[in-house]
Amino acid sequence: MTIHVKFFASLREKMGHAELTLSSAASAADVWAQSTDSATPPDNMLVAINLEYAQLDDAVHEGDEVAFFPPVTGG
Amino acid sequence: MATRILDQTFDPWHAFAQHQQSHAEANKFGATATFVGTMRDFNDEDTVQSMLLEHYPEMTARYLEQLEQDARQRWDLLACLIIHRVGDIHPNDPIVAIACWSAHRRAALDACAWLIETLKHQAPFWKKEMRQQGAYWVEKNTEG
C-alpha cells in the first residue's frame, strides 16, 4: 500500500520537503501524524484527497494522494 | 474548456478580444463582463517588490474547469474564459483574468462576480510576497 503525501506553500517550507510516501494510513489525520511526528495541525490548514477538498478524519486508501496546505490566496 | 494557467505574463485585453473574435457564437453576444486582477506594489503598509504564485497544478487545472462548468450551469452564458498566472509576478502584471459573455447583461455580470469570488476562496493558489521587510506568505484574502 502506498499513500502519496504533498505539502504546499508555507507548509511545504515548514516541512522542508514537498512530498513523501507512506506505506499505510487509515485517515488524512493519520497521514498528517505520520508525516510530522504527530505535530499539531495548524487551525487553518486545508486537506485534499485525490484533488478534492476533504476533512482530516476522512479515510484514505491505497494509491491515494493526500495534500496539506494553508488557506488559498489566488486571484 | 476555456481555462488557462500561465507561467509567463499575458495581455488580458488581447486574450478577451481574441476569444470573442474566434468564438463561433460571437454574433449572439450581447454582453461581456470582465474582471482583471493585477499585482499591487503594497500590502499591509509595506512595499511589495514581487510575488511568487505557487499552485497545486493538477488540482488548480481541475478546479478552474469545474468553476467554468458550474458558472455555465448557473447562468445562461455563451462563453467564458478564465486565465490565471503562476510563477514570478511583478507590480502591474495581471494575475487573473475572467470574462463572461451572454446575450444579456445580468448573466454575464453575476457569473463574472461569482467566478472571481469562488476562485479566490477555493482554487489552490498561494501568494508569497517579497516585501521590503522580507518574504511573506499571504494567508488571508482581502474583504473585497
Backbone of each chain as ProteinMPNN parsed JSONL, in Angstrom:
{"seq_chain_A": "MTIHVKFFASLREKMGHAELTLSSAASAADVWAQSTDSATPPDNMLVAINLEYAQLDDAVHEGDEVAFFPPVTGG", "coords_chain_A": {"N_chain_A": [[0.851, -1.196, 0.0], [0.576, 2.196, -0.858], [0.682, 5.584, 0.007], [0.5, 8.761, -1.278], [1.91, 11.784, -0.342], [1.56, 15.28, -0.163], [2.822, 18.616, 0.292], [2.144, 22.091, 0.402], [3.121, 25.509, -0.314], [3.473, 27.625, 2.521], [3.403, 25.523, 4.308], [4.859, 23.54, 3.01], [7.377, 24.701, 3.095], [7.794, 24.75, 5.865], [7.836, 22.009, 6.417], [10.024, 21.241, 5.005], [10.155, 19.676, 2.787], [8.527, 18.737, -0.299], [7.05, 16.496, -0.891], [6.224, 13.114, 0.097], [6.137, 9.538, 0.684], [3.956, 7.146, 2.173], [3.629, 3.959, 3.724], [1.303, 2.942, 4.747], [-1.896, 4.095, 5.895], [-4.693, 5.226, 7.829], [-6.432, 7.402, 7.829], [-6.749, 10.898, 6.785], [-5.861, 12.395, 8.906], [-4.217, 10.576, 10.159], [-2.279, 10.301, 8.213], [-1.194, 12.88, 8.314], [-0.181, 12.838, 10.97], [1.734, 10.769, 10.859], [3.464, 11.91, 9.03], [4.531, 14.101, 10.254], [5.635, 13.635, 12.746], [3.555, 13.599, 14.571], [2.805, 16.311, 14.911], [0.886, 19.211, 15.95], [-1.775, 19.998, 13.861], [-1.982, 23.032, 11.913], [-4.565, 25.423, 12.702], [-5.907, 26.575, 10.536], [-5.427, 24.908, 8.433], [-5.796, 23.271, 5.266], [-7.094, 20.353, 3.62], [-6.69, 17.979, 1.049], [-7.907, 15.177, -0.714], [-7.037, 13.135, -3.291], [-7.241, 15.335, -5.072], [-9.552, 16.631, -4.291], [-11.273, 18.687, -1.943], [-11.115, 17.759, 1.5], [-11.738, 16.259, 4.766], [-9.922, 16.051, 7.883], [-10.552, 13.675, 9.213], [-11.351, 11.986, 7.216], [-11.271, 8.891, 5.42], [-8.398, 7.244, 3.982], [-7.077, 5.563, 1.097], [-5.335, 2.846, -0.572], [-2.985, 4.046, -2.866], [-3.956, 6.632, -2.848], [-3.726, 10.246, -3.082], [-2.732, 12.576, -0.821], [-3.036, 15.847, 0.244], [-1.717, 18.669, 1.996], [-2.284, 21.98, 2.926], [-2.016, 25.631, 3.341], [-4.581, 28.251, 3.851], [-6.098, 29.259, 0.76], [-5.01, 31.695, -1.654], [-5.403, 32.861, -4.182], [-6.114, 34.686, -7.268]], "CA_chain_A": [[0.0, 0.0, 0.0], [1.339, 3.445, -0.906], [-0.075, 6.832, 0.066], [1.341, 9.881, -1.719], [1.623, 12.945, 0.501], [2.12, 16.525, -0.699], [2.68, 19.842, 1.087], [2.277, 23.265, -0.45], [3.289, 26.876, 0.178], [4.197, 27.767, 3.79], [3.525, 24.2, 4.947], [5.977, 22.868, 2.337], [8.618, 25.269, 3.629], [7.956, 24.292, 7.259], [8.178, 20.577, 6.405], [11.349, 21.062, 4.414], [10.057, 18.878, 1.562], [7.239, 18.924, -0.978], [6.26, 15.259, -0.898], [6.782, 11.868, 0.633], [5.178, 8.44, 0.571], [3.757, 6.325, 3.368], [3.258, 2.595, 3.322], [-0.098, 2.712, 5.102], [-2.527, 5.116, 6.738], [-6.136, 4.99, 7.906], [-7.184, 8.633, 7.567], [-5.874, 12.035, 6.49], [-5.232, 12.764, 10.183], [-3.142, 9.602, 10.369], [-1.226, 10.688, 7.262], [-0.539, 14.062, 8.892], [0.565, 12.438, 12.171], [2.926, 10.005, 10.453], [4.369, 12.749, 8.234], [5.029, 15.262, 11.016], [5.895, 13.219, 14.132], [2.366, 13.961, 15.353], [2.698, 17.749, 15.203], [-0.487, 19.707, 15.935], [-2.012, 20.661, 12.578], [-2.43, 24.422, 12.031], [-6.027, 25.558, 12.732], [-6.488, 26.953, 9.24], [-4.902, 24.011, 7.389], [-6.763, 22.609, 4.377], [-6.717, 18.992, 3.241], [-7.328, 17.453, -0.169], [-7.629, 13.778, -1.045], [-7.237, 12.937, -4.738], [-7.562, 16.627, -5.711], [-10.827, 17.169, -3.799], [-11.198, 19.072, -0.533], [-11.522, 16.668, 2.395], [-11.587, 16.526, 6.192], [-8.841, 15.245, 8.47], [-10.971, 12.319, 9.609], [-11.737, 11.171, 6.055], [-10.443, 7.695, 5.21], [-7.555, 7.193, 2.785], [-6.953, 4.215, 0.557], [-4.182, 2.516, -1.406], [-2.8, 4.854, -4.064], [-4.494, 7.993, -2.713], [-2.831, 11.392, -2.921], [-3.244, 13.425, 0.259], [-2.286, 17.108, 0.243], [-1.96, 19.595, 3.105], [-1.856, 23.324, 2.535], [-2.653, 26.738, 4.07], [-5.698, 28.857, 3.105], [-5.723, 29.617, -0.616], [-4.994, 33.156, -1.815], [-5.234, 33.208, -5.591], [-6.947, 35.757, -7.799]], "C_chain_A": [[0.886, 1.245, 0.0], [0.388, 4.632, -0.878], [0.898, 7.944, -0.324], [0.933, 11.123, -0.936], [2.3, 14.185, -0.089], [1.855, 17.681, 0.257], [2.889, 21.028, 0.16], [2.5, 24.54, 0.361], [4.018, 26.898, 1.527], [4.357, 26.423, 4.502], [4.686, 23.407, 4.322], [7.31, 23.386, 2.901], [8.86, 24.799, 5.062], [8.398, 22.838, 7.314], [9.59, 20.341, 5.885], [11.336, 20.152, 3.199], [8.634, 19.004, 0.992], [6.398, 17.663, -0.939], [6.991, 14.098, -0.246], [5.748, 10.764, 0.403], [5.117, 7.685, 1.893], [3.323, 4.934, 2.92], [1.826, 2.265, 3.716], [-0.605, 3.846, 5.976], [-4.028, 4.886, 6.701], [-6.938, 6.216, 7.491], [-6.204, 9.744, 7.218], [-5.162, 12.484, 7.769], [-4.061, 11.842, 10.489], [-1.962, 9.906, 9.436], [-0.448, 11.873, 7.822], [0.352, 13.649, 10.071], [1.848, 11.697, 11.793], [3.957, 10.884, 9.745], [5.061, 13.818, 9.064], [5.416, 14.899, 12.445], [4.78, 13.704, 15.055], [2.326, 15.425, 15.787], [1.22, 18.15, 15.199], [-0.736, 20.396, 14.6], [-2.437, 22.116, 12.777], [-3.95, 24.501, 11.933], [-6.621, 25.779, 11.343], [-6.031, 26.039, 8.1], [-6.037, 23.38, 6.568], [-6.188, 21.268, 3.934], [-7.41, 18.639, 1.942], [-6.942, 15.986, -0.321], [-7.995, 13.586, -2.51], [-7.831, 14.175, -5.403], [-8.919, 17.197, -5.32], [-10.66, 17.559, -2.334], [-11.773, 17.962, 0.343], [-11.355, 17.129, 3.842], [-10.495, 15.62, 6.748], [-9.283, 13.832, 8.835], [-11.466, 11.466, 8.44], [-10.747, 10.015, 5.856], [-9.569, 7.857, 3.961], [-7.344, 5.73, 2.387], [-5.674, 4.084, -0.27], [-4.132, 3.42, -2.652], [-3.315, 6.277, -3.963], [-3.382, 9.031, -2.639], [-3.459, 12.32, -1.892], [-2.384, 14.681, 0.317], [-2.707, 17.97, 1.422], [-1.465, 20.968, 2.682], [-2.587, 24.407, 3.325], [-3.829, 27.296, 3.271], [-5.237, 29.374, 1.748], [-5.885, 31.127, -0.817], [-4.75, 33.559, -3.268], [-6.068, 34.414, -5.982], [-6.299, 37.114, -7.685]], "O_chain_A": [[1.84, 1.332, 0.774], [-0.582, 4.687, -1.634], [1.988, 8.05, 0.238], [-0.246, 11.47, -0.877], [3.471, 14.141, -0.466], [0.827, 17.734, 0.933], [3.71, 20.976, -0.756], [2.13, 24.64, 1.531], [5.064, 26.265, 1.671], [5.336, 26.211, 5.216], [5.404, 22.694, 5.022], [8.238, 22.616, 3.148], [9.992, 24.486, 5.433], [9.227, 22.465, 8.144], [10.261, 19.381, 6.265], [12.391, 19.876, 2.629], [7.684, 19.33, 1.704], [5.169, 17.736, -0.951], [8.209, 14.116, -0.07], [4.625, 11.032, -0.023], [6.102, 7.601, 2.627], [2.721, 4.771, 1.859], [1.195, 1.407, 3.098], [0.161, 4.477, 6.704], [-4.578, 4.421, 5.702], [-7.997, 6.092, 6.876], [-4.99, 9.574, 7.334], [-4.005, 12.902, 7.727], [-3.037, 12.279, 11.015], [-0.8, 9.784, 9.825], [0.783, 11.884, 7.814], [1.508, 14.067, 10.154], [2.916, 11.968, 12.342], [5.161, 10.646, 9.841], [6.066, 14.383, 8.633], [5.515, 15.792, 13.287], [5.032, 14.159, 16.171], [1.872, 15.744, 16.886], [0.4, 17.517, 14.534], [0.018, 21.297, 14.233], [-3.179, 22.412, 13.714], [-4.565, 23.746, 11.179], [-7.683, 25.251, 11.011], [-6.23, 26.365, 6.929], [-7.084, 23.01, 7.101], [-4.973, 21.074, 3.881], [-8.583, 18.96, 1.75], [-5.795, 15.605, -0.086], [-9.128, 13.846, -2.916], [-8.78, 14.091, -6.181], [-9.392, 18.146, -5.946], [-9.994, 16.86, -1.571], [-12.763, 17.317, -0.004], [-10.894, 18.239, 4.107], [-10.179, 14.575, 6.179], [-8.486, 12.896, 8.774], [-11.945, 10.351, 8.645], [-9.548, 10.156, 6.096], [-9.959, 8.527, 3.005], [-7.421, 4.813, 3.204], [-5.028, 5.073, -0.614], [-5.112, 3.537, -3.388], [-3.135, 7.061, -4.895], [-2.265, 8.751, -2.203], [-4.582, 12.792, -2.071], [-1.16, 14.602, 0.426], [-3.877, 18.006, 1.803], [-0.365, 21.106, 2.146], [-3.64, 24.153, 3.909], [-4.061, 26.871, 2.139], [-4.118, 29.866, 1.609], [-6.77, 31.754, -0.234], [-3.986, 34.483, -3.546], [-6.654, 35.082, -5.129], [-6.888, 38.115, -8.093]]}, "seq_chain_B": "MATRILDQTFDPWHAFAQHQQSHAEANKFGATATFVGTMRDFNDEDTVQSMLLEHYPEMTARYLEQLEQDARQRWDLLACLIIHRVGDIHPNDPIVAIACWSAHRRAALDACAWLIETLKHQAPFWKKEMRQQGAYWVEKNTEG", "coords_chain_B": {"N_chain_B": [[-12.881, 23.512, -23.017], [-12.322, 26.671, -21.59], [-10.014, 27.469, -19.947], [-6.984, 28.602, -18.552], [-3.686, 28.202, -17.291], [-0.96, 30.112, -16.747], [2.602, 30.527, -16.986], [3.925, 32.748, -17.73], [3.893, 36.31, -18.308], [0.912, 37.979, -19.519], [-1.428, 39.476, -21.845], [-4.401, 40.528, -20.824], [-6.489, 41.873, -22.144], [-6.04, 41.518, -24.815], [-6.336, 38.766, -24.878], [-9.053, 38.494, -24.205], [-10.265, 39.788, -26.393], [-9.376, 38.208, -28.506], [-10.518, 35.74, -27.842], [-13.234, 36.33, -28.048], [-13.441, 37.11, -30.753], [-12.829, 34.756, -32.059], [-14.866, 33.085, -31.463], [-17.511, 30.845, -32.176], [-20.15, 31.583, -31.751], [-20.192, 34.33, -31.612], [-21.788, 36.303, -32.728], [-24.093, 36.223, -31.272], [-23.501, 37.338, -28.862], [-24.374, 39.639, -26.404], [-23.553, 40.878, -24.198], [-20.62, 41.515, -22.334], [-18.793, 40.72, -19.544], [-16.04, 41.526, -17.532], [-13.235, 40.693, -15.441], [-10.194, 41.752, -14.137], [-7.438, 40.989, -12.279], [-4.696, 42.581, -10.885], [-1.221, 42.844, -9.903], [-0.509, 44.54, -6.909], [1.756, 47.08, -5.608], [1.917, 47.243, -2.901], [1.103, 46.15, 0.445], [-0.485, 45.663, 3.54], [0.66, 48.061, 4.511], [3.291, 47.876, 3.697], [5.95, 47.804, 1.264], [5.67, 45.919, -1.683], [7.776, 44.063, -3.588], [7.883, 41.992, -5.47], [6.206, 38.917, -6.384], [5.651, 35.487, -5.652], [3.769, 33.093, -7.164], [2.413, 30.213, -6.184], [1.079, 26.958, -6.952], [-1.161, 24.105, -6.942], [-0.744, 22.047, -9.255], [-2.306, 19.924, -10.622], [-4.69, 20.034, -9.229], [-5.515, 22.714, -9.419], [-5.95, 22.964, -12.173], [-8.1, 21.201, -12.529], [-9.922, 22.449, -10.827], [-10.387, 25.002, -11.927], [-11.615, 24.304, -14.309], [-13.893, 23.064, -13.277], [-15.091, 25.253, -12.048], [-15.758, 26.821, -14.268], [-17.615, 25.117, -15.496], [-19.6, 25.03, -13.482], [-20.415, 27.713, -13.419], [-21.515, 27.934, -15.969], [-23.661, 26.246, -15.693], [-25.198, 27.585, -13.802], [-25.744, 30.102, -14.887], [-26.9, 31.644, -17.927], [-24.717, 31.437, -20.046], [-22.835, 32.288, -22.946], [-20.196, 32.123, -23.518], [-17.024, 31.708, -21.841], [-14.081, 32.652, -20.169], [-11.198, 31.888, -18.379], [-8.23, 32.875, -16.977], [-5.199, 32.324, -15.285], [-2.299, 33.383, -13.605], [0.86, 31.848, -12.7], [3.977, 31.509, -10.861], [6.748, 33.863, -11.038], [5.803, 37.158, -10.362], [5.276, 40.582, -11.052], [4.784, 44.03, -9.913], [1.909, 45.513, -11.323], [1.588, 43.511, -13.193], [-0.792, 41.339, -14.739], [-2.707, 39.061, -12.774], [-4.966, 37.465, -12.657], [-7.545, 36.812, -15.012], [-10.815, 37.13, -16.056], [-13.539, 36.482, -18.148], [-16.927, 36.77, -19.1], [-19.426, 35.959, -21.351], [-22.639, 36.75, -22.537], [-26.101, 36.765, -23.695], [-27.539, 38.797, -22.527], [-27.043, 41.415, -20.045], [-27.18, 40.74, -17.219], [-26.642, 37.997, -16.626], [-23.964, 37.75, -17.464], [-22.63, 39.649, -15.835], [-23.235, 38.758, -13.185], [-22.235, 36.118, -13.201], [-19.523, 36.555, -13.65], [-18.741, 37.977, -11.344], [-19.298, 36.041, -9.402], [-17.533, 34.019, -10.196], [-14.914, 35.126, -9.731], [-14.949, 35.535, -6.967], [-15.395, 32.926, -5.981], [-13.241, 31.547, -7.052], [-11.111, 32.823, -5.687], [-11.52, 31.928, -3.096], [-11.42, 29.164, -3.217], [-9.76, 27.931, -5.221], [-6.646, 26.27, -5.438], [-4.223, 28.214, -5.071], [-1.33, 30.037, -4.007], [0.038, 32.973, -2.576], [3.229, 34.342, -2.297], [4.71, 37.021, -0.985], [7.332, 39.233, -1.818], [8.511, 41.337, 0.248], [9.65, 44.593, 1.363], [10.5, 44.166, 3.932], [11.08, 41.472, 3.981], [10.332, 38.006, 2.933], [6.939, 36.923, 2.637], [4.232, 34.902, 3.305], [1.032, 35.148, 2.058], [-1.898, 34.665, 3.826], [-4.556, 35.12, 3.877], [-7.477, 36.276, 2.269], [-8.348, 39.539, 0.986], [-11.167, 41.581, 1.997], [-12.676, 42.419, -0.17]], "CA_chain_B": [[-12.796, 24.318, -21.803], [-11.512, 27.871, -21.794], [-9.273, 27.85, -18.747], [-5.541, 28.519, -18.797], [-2.768, 28.581, -16.223], [0.215, 30.563, -17.493], [3.77, 30.875, -16.184], [4.508, 33.966, -18.303], [2.915, 37.396, -18.303], [-0.005, 37.947, -20.658], [-2.252, 40.668, -22.018], [-5.784, 40.049, -20.686], [-7.395, 42.516, -23.098], [-5.825, 40.825, -26.078], [-6.917, 37.418, -24.727], [-10.509, 38.624, -24.275], [-10.648, 40.132, -27.773], [-9.107, 37.038, -29.352], [-11.505, 34.71, -27.524], [-14.522, 36.764, -28.599], [-13.4, 37.114, -32.219], [-12.726, 33.407, -32.61], [-15.959, 32.255, -30.967], [-18.498, 30.542, -33.227], [-21.447, 32.241, -31.477], [-19.932, 35.735, -31.271], [-22.897, 37.159, -33.178], [-25.169, 36.189, -30.268], [-23.059, 38.03, -27.642], [-24.941, 40.966, -26.184], [-22.928, 41.451, -23.002], [-19.329, 40.96, -21.899], [-18.348, 41.21, -18.238], [-14.653, 41.09, -17.325], [-12.509, 41.049, -14.22], [-8.74, 41.559, -14.225], [-6.73, 41.256, -11.031], [-3.278, 42.851, -11.144], [-0.421, 42.881, -8.678], [-0.229, 45.841, -6.264], [3.111, 47.156, -5.036], [1.84, 47.459, -1.455], [0.186, 45.326, 1.229], [-0.26, 45.871, 4.986], [1.538, 49.224, 4.706], [4.673, 47.574, 3.315], [6.153, 47.765, -0.184], [5.851, 44.565, -2.215], [8.604, 44.196, -4.792], [7.454, 40.968, -6.429], [5.385, 37.881, -5.759], [5.74, 34.146, -6.244], [2.463, 32.446, -7.075], [2.535, 28.749, -6.214], [-0.217, 26.292, -7.059], [-1.21, 22.635, -6.911], [-1.086, 22.049, -10.678], [-3.404, 19.036, -11.042], [-5.943, 20.448, -8.583], [-5.966, 24.005, -9.976], [-6.495, 22.717, -13.519], [-9.425, 20.613, -12.348], [-10.796, 23.406, -10.173], [-10.806, 26.061, -12.852], [-12.591, 23.695, -15.232], [-15.132, 22.87, -12.522], [-15.702, 26.579, -11.866], [-16.396, 27.217, -15.524], [-18.821, 24.279, -15.663], [-20.623, 25.461, -12.513], [-20.941, 29.013, -13.859], [-22.355, 27.704, -17.149], [-24.927, 25.64, -15.235], [-25.988, 28.548, -13.027], [-26.135, 31.261, -15.7], [-27.041, 31.383, -19.359], [-23.52, 32.023, -20.662], [-22.479, 31.83, -24.292], [-18.753, 31.818, -23.487], [-16.386, 32.002, -20.563], [-12.619, 32.497, -20.246], [-10.532, 32.092, -17.08], [-6.771, 32.754, -17.112], [-4.541, 32.616, -14.008], [-0.836, 33.298, -13.626], [1.673, 31.268, -11.624], [5.392, 31.87, -11.011], [7.189, 35.194, -10.595], [4.902, 38.211, -10.811], [5.76, 41.902, -10.653], [3.71, 45.018, -9.849], [1.19, 45.853, -12.557], [1.335, 42.31, -14.012], [-2.067, 40.685, -14.466], [-2.657, 37.781, -12.05], [-6.129, 36.673, -13.071], [-8.433, 37.478, -15.975], [-12.05, 36.358, -16.25], [-14.547, 37.127, -18.994], [-18.159, 36.01, -19.329], [-20.239, 36.512, -22.437], [-24.019, 36.263, -22.547], [-26.959, 37.568, -24.565], [-27.982, 39.962, -21.759], [-26.001, 41.819, -19.085], [-27.233, 40.219, -15.848], [-25.947, 36.707, -16.514], [-22.517, 37.948, -17.593], [-22.131, 40.356, -14.644], [-23.343, 37.919, -11.988], [-21.33, 34.967, -13.327], [-18.145, 37.038, -13.517], [-18.526, 38.276, -9.922], [-19.279, 34.759, -8.679], [-16.31, 33.283, -10.551], [-13.696, 35.623, -9.071], [-15.054, 35.286, -5.517], [-15.256, 31.493, -5.715], [-11.844, 31.197, -7.351], [-10.23, 33.309, -4.618], [-11.706, 31.18, -1.851], [-11.349, 27.706, -3.366], [-8.73, 27.376, -6.115], [-5.41, 26.156, -4.652], [-3.081, 29.083, -5.405], [-0.808, 30.726, -2.819], [0.912, 34.106, -2.895], [4.341, 34.677, -1.403], [5.134, 38.372, -1.353], [8.692, 39.654, -1.486], [8.324, 42.686, 0.767], [10.881, 45.271, 1.792], [10.954, 43.587, 5.213], [11.306, 40.031, 3.849], [9.317, 37.208, 2.231], [5.753, 36.791, 3.489], [3.128, 34.148, 2.698], [-0.299, 35.713, 2.301], [-2.734, 33.54, 4.263], [-5.942, 35.569, 4.012], [-7.945, 37.158, 1.2], [-8.948, 40.812, 1.407], [-12.633, 41.501, 2.058], [-13.298, 42.59, -1.493]], "C_chain_B": [[-11.879, 25.519, -22.014], [-10.895, 28.317, -20.472], [-7.79, 27.669, -19.037], [-4.772, 28.91, -17.545], [-1.443, 28.889, -16.915], [1.38, 30.877, -16.565], [4.534, 32.076, -16.754], [3.441, 35.056, -18.304], [2.081, 37.372, -19.581], [-0.798, 39.248, -20.712], [-3.723, 40.242, -21.944], [-6.709, 40.62, -21.755], [-7.251, 41.879, -24.474], [-6.476, 39.436, -26.029], [-8.441, 37.472, -24.831], [-10.948, 38.849, -25.727], [-10.486, 38.918, -28.687], [-10.159, 35.951, -29.121], [-12.854, 35.064, -28.149], [-14.525, 36.631, -30.124], [-13.425, 35.703, -32.8], [-13.909, 32.515, -32.225], [-17.047, 32.08, -32.027], [-19.816, 31.293, -33.03], [-21.297, 33.731, -31.171], [-21.08, 36.653, -31.686], [-24.065, 37.178, -32.194], [-24.783, 36.953, -28.982], [-23.726, 39.4, -27.551], [-24.293, 41.656, -25.006], [-21.609, 40.742, -22.713], [-19.004, 41.561, -20.547], [-16.948, 40.666, -18.001], [-14.168, 41.477, -15.94], [-11.031, 40.78, -14.48], [-8.149, 41.922, -12.87], [-5.266, 41.472, -11.359], [-2.524, 42.964, -9.833], [-0.206, 44.324, -8.205], [1.211, 45.854, -5.774], [3.073, 47.468, -3.548], [0.886, 46.442, -0.831], [0.52, 45.54, 2.697], [0.763, 46.966, 5.246], [3.004, 48.922, 4.446], [4.748, 47.566, 1.787], [6.358, 46.316, -0.619], [6.592, 44.679, -3.543], [8.216, 43.203, -5.879], [6.693, 39.898, -5.657], [5.651, 36.55, -6.452], [4.37, 33.494, -6.072], [2.632, 30.949, -7.266], [1.138, 28.15, -6.407], [-0.037, 24.778, -6.98], [-1.683, 22.266, -8.315], [-2.286, 21.179, -11.065], [-4.732, 19.52, -10.464], [-6.429, 21.789, -9.138], [-6.567, 23.798, -11.357], [-7.913, 22.181, -13.406], [-10.405, 21.639, -11.777], [-11.289, 24.491, -11.099], [-11.829, 25.512, -13.844], [-13.943, 23.504, -14.545], [-15.867, 24.194, -12.319], [-16.422, 27.02, -13.129], [-17.686, 26.419, -15.736], [-19.949, 24.737, -14.747], [-21.25, 26.782, -12.947], [-21.882, 28.822, -15.046], [-23.684, 27.045, -16.768], [-25.818, 26.658, -14.542], [-26.506, 29.704, -13.865], [-26.139, 30.884, -17.173], [-25.885, 32.064, -20.108], [-23.309, 31.449, -22.061], [-20.992, 31.468, -24.358], [-18.18, 32.286, -22.168], [-14.888, 31.769, -20.73], [-12.034, 32.795, -18.874], [-9.038, 31.863, -17.293], [-6.15, 33.116, -15.762], [-3.042, 32.439, -14.161], [-0.31, 32.451, -12.482], [3.106, 31.741, -11.854], [5.679, 33.273, -10.506], [6.326, 36.283, -11.218], [5.401, 39.548, -10.257], [4.615, 42.909, -10.648], [3.202, 45.4, -11.241], [0.994, 44.658, -13.506], [-0.076, 41.798, -13.728], [-1.853, 39.341, -13.757], [-3.787, 36.875, -12.523], [-6.975, 37.496, -14.043], [-9.627, 36.56, -16.215], [-12.964, 37.148, -17.174], [-15.73, 36.189, -19.163], [-18.966, 36.73, -20.404], [-21.641, 35.901, -22.369], [-24.845, 37.162, -23.482], [-27.364, 38.867, -23.873], [-27.054, 40.187, -20.565], [-26.004, 41.061, -17.757], [-26.462, 38.915, -15.686], [-24.435, 36.906, -16.555], [-21.946, 38.598, -16.335], [-22.135, 39.456, -13.419], [-22.368, 36.74, -12.045], [-19.884, 35.408, -13.113], [-17.812, 37.319, -12.049], [-18.435, 36.987, -9.109], [-17.965, 34.006, -8.945], [-15.09, 33.809, -9.797], [-13.77, 35.375, -7.565], [-14.822, 33.808, -5.195], [-13.818, 31.037, -5.97], [-10.931, 31.602, -6.187], [-10.33, 32.466, -3.354], [-11.494, 29.679, -1.991], [-10.184, 27.181, -4.212], [-7.376, 27.384, -5.397], [-4.205, 26.893, -5.262], [-2.631, 29.747, -4.107], [0.164, 31.8, -3.247], [1.999, 34.256, -1.832], [4.884, 36.023, -1.848], [6.574, 38.616, -0.924], [8.587, 41.123, -1.078], [9.671, 43.284, 1.147], [11.429, 44.621, 3.066], [11.116, 42.064, 5.157], [10.164, 39.317, 3.149], [8.161, 36.912, 3.187], [4.673, 36.02, 2.747], [1.807, 34.81, 3.053], [-1.199, 34.547, 2.697], [-4.186, 33.948, 4.428], [-6.288, 36.468, 2.833], [-8.443, 38.475, 1.786], [-10.471, 40.68, 1.326], [-13.292, 41.678, 0.693], [-12.966, 43.946, -2.065]], "O_chain_B": [[-10.783, 25.383, -22.559], [-11.205, 29.388, -19.949], [-7.389, 26.703, -19.686], [-5.158, 29.833, -16.828], [-0.873, 28.031, -17.589], [1.182, 31.429, -15.483], [5.644, 32.382, -16.319], [2.244, 34.77, -18.301], [2.497, 36.813, -20.596], [-0.831, 40.015, -19.75], [-4.24, 39.658, -22.896], [-7.613, 39.929, -22.224], [-8.23, 41.724, -25.203], [-7.083, 38.987, -27.002], [-9.055, 36.612, -25.462], [-11.868, 38.197, -26.223], [-11.341, 38.637, -29.527], [-10.633, 35.321, -30.066], [-13.532, 34.203, -28.711], [-15.474, 36.114, -30.713], [-13.964, 35.474, -33.883], [-13.962, 31.345, -32.604], [-17.45, 33.039, -32.687], [-20.515, 31.604, -33.995], [-22.173, 34.329, -30.544], [-21.31, 37.679, -31.046], [-24.929, 38.051, -32.274], [-25.63, 37.186, -28.12], [-23.659, 40.208, -28.477], [-24.45, 42.862, -24.818], [-21.505, 39.522, -22.835], [-18.944, 42.783, -20.411], [-16.689, 39.486, -18.239], [-14.628, 42.455, -15.349], [-10.661, 39.717, -14.98], [-8.341, 43.033, -12.377], [-4.652, 40.646, -12.035], [-3.125, 43.158, -8.776], [0.21, 45.197, -8.967], [1.817, 44.806, -5.551], [4.074, 47.907, -2.982], [-0.022, 45.938, -1.493], [1.695, 45.594, 3.06], [1.633, 46.818, 6.103], [3.875, 49.644, 4.929], [3.746, 47.35, 1.104], [7.123, 45.576, -0.001], [6.113, 45.301, -4.491], [8.221, 43.534, -7.065], [6.558, 39.969, -4.435], [5.849, 36.488, -7.665], [3.877, 33.365, -4.951], [2.95, 30.476, -8.358], [0.137, 28.776, -6.06], [1.078, 24.258, -6.956], [-2.888, 22.177, -8.554], [-3.186, 21.647, -11.762], [-5.772, 19.43, -11.118], [-7.633, 21.98, -9.309], [-7.593, 24.397, -11.678], [-8.819, 22.645, -14.098], [-11.565, 21.697, -12.183], [-12.462, 24.862, -11.069], [-12.801, 26.19, -14.176], [-14.995, 23.746, -15.136], [-17.093, 24.258, -12.405], [-17.543, 27.525, -13.078], [-18.717, 26.978, -16.107], [-21.104, 24.824, -15.164], [-22.465, 26.957, -12.858], [-22.925, 29.471, -15.125], [-24.702, 27.254, -17.429], [-27.042, 26.611, -14.67], [-27.584, 30.234, -13.594], [-25.474, 29.94, -17.6], [-26.057, 33.119, -20.718], [-23.574, 30.274, -22.314], [-20.584, 30.618, -25.149], [-18.75, 33.129, -21.475], [-14.476, 30.797, -21.362], [-12.335, 33.827, -18.274], [-8.626, 30.79, -17.734], [-6.537, 34.115, -15.157], [-2.574, 31.475, -14.766], [-0.941, 32.343, -11.43], [3.421, 32.301, -12.904], [4.958, 33.806, -9.663], [6.14, 36.33, -12.434], [5.888, 39.621, -9.129], [3.591, 42.687, -11.294], [3.971, 45.58, -12.186], [0.304, 44.785, -14.517], [-0.511, 41.823, -12.577], [-0.94, 38.586, -14.094], [-3.592, 35.683, -12.759], [-7.099, 38.713, -13.908], [-9.474, 35.38, -16.531], [-13.139, 38.354, -16.997], [-15.568, 34.982, -19.343], [-19.154, 37.946, -20.36], [-21.802, 34.697, -22.171], [-24.358, 38.174, -23.987], [-27.518, 39.904, -24.518], [-26.364, 39.268, -20.126], [-24.937, 40.769, -17.219], [-25.715, 38.747, -14.722], [-23.707, 36.299, -15.77], [-20.913, 38.167, -15.822], [-21.144, 39.395, -12.692], [-21.743, 36.406, -11.038], [-19.109, 34.705, -12.464], [-16.741, 36.949, -11.566], [-17.586, 36.865, -8.226], [-17.37, 33.433, -8.032], [-14.306, 33.016, -9.275], [-12.759, 35.04, -6.947], [-14.123, 33.486, -4.235], [-13.256, 30.25, -5.209], [-10.083, 30.821, -5.755], [-9.35, 32.305, -2.626], [-11.398, 28.98, -0.982], [-9.675, 26.093, -3.944], [-6.999, 28.397, -4.808], [-3.315, 26.295, -5.868], [-3.443, 29.993, -3.214], [0.994, 31.604, -4.134], [1.721, 34.292, -0.634], [5.443, 36.157, -2.937], [6.981, 38.257, 0.181], [8.574, 42.024, -1.917], [10.682, 42.589, 1.241], [12.641, 44.531, 3.263], [11.276, 41.432, 6.201], [9.152, 39.93, 2.809], [8.366, 36.683, 4.379], [4.241, 36.439, 1.673], [1.506, 35.008, 4.23], [-1.26, 33.545, 1.984], [-4.97, 33.225, 5.041], [-5.491, 37.321, 2.44], [-8.9, 38.527, 2.928], [-10.993, 39.78, 0.667], [-14.366, 41.128, 0.448], [-13.399, 44.273, -3.17]]}, "name": "protein", "num_of_chains": 2, "seq": "MTIHVKFFASLREKMGHAELTLSSAASAADVWAQSTDSATPPDNMLVAINLEYAQLDDAVHEGDEVAFFPPVTGGMATRILDQTFDPWHAFAQHQQSHAEANKFGATATFVGTMRDFNDEDTVQSMLLEHYPEMTARYLEQLEQDARQRWDLLACLIIHRVGDIHPNDPIVAIACWSAHRRAALDACAWLIETLKHQAPFWKKEMRQQGAYWVEKNTEG"}
